[in-house]
Amino acid sequence: MRKYILCILVLALIATIGCATTAVEKTKEAYLDRGNSYYRSGKYQQAISDYTKAIELNPKYADAYYNRGLAYGKGKGQFDKAIADYSKAIEINPKDAKAYNNRGFDYLNKGQYDKAISDYNKAIELNPKNAGAYNNRGLAYDNKDQYDKAISDYNKAIEINPKYAKAHYNRGNAYARKRQYDKAITDYTKALEINPKYVLAYYNRGNVYRGKRQYDKAISDYSKAIEINPKYVSSYYNRGIAYYGKGQFDKAIADFNKAVEINPKHTKAYYKHVDINNYNNSL
């Protein structure tokens, strides 16, 4: 009889522990899910709080570390904290290619390009079809002025995903830095075919056209960039330079004025405005 009662007590205890474990699992997942909702809504501090609670319930919860890393890094720009969280996620799950990729991106943001490249190498090793890792490694090489290596990585990213607008745009930048301007224009144009609202692609294609003294095309691109983002100071300033190149000084002054209006600390626009006035006054 005593053995029977003891067995019942043991089974009851196991059931209680099982229920408690299930409750903890559901609670940590609830915190993770709510944290994800906060993250998508741009409420990064609330997201971090929920991810932290999930981690307190389960210190081995790799997804919570990974997502908190996203909130710290991409959300709040707190790259050191993000790197620490991705490192913890990798410690728990060494096969997490996304964690390597995102940690690499935060090293990239900190200007630690060799560490970024090392992480992208690992991400690619774990997932050779990760177009984002090739693109991001290309950015790291770009920042080290190793443009051929950068272009090679952008090529691979585009091979994996031909509709990858950022990879076309980034390759265009690398070609521009190598002064292969026609190739740069081709890539910017492709990026715009994929994403017609890609402000930076219009802006940088405009810069290349201006460098080639194709001022009308440059003005058209700067104007499109301004249409998409009316507060884009650099587009006003460079469109002013293009108008200046065409000898349309009144339009140039209007653009420099607008650049200073948006950003009173834009000294280049101010001095260019003064330069034009001095030129006009000397006629």
Order of alpha helices (4+ residues) and beta strands (2+ residues): alpha-alpha-alpha-alpha-alpha-alpha-alpha-alpha-alpha-alpha-alpha-alpha-alpha-alpha-alpha
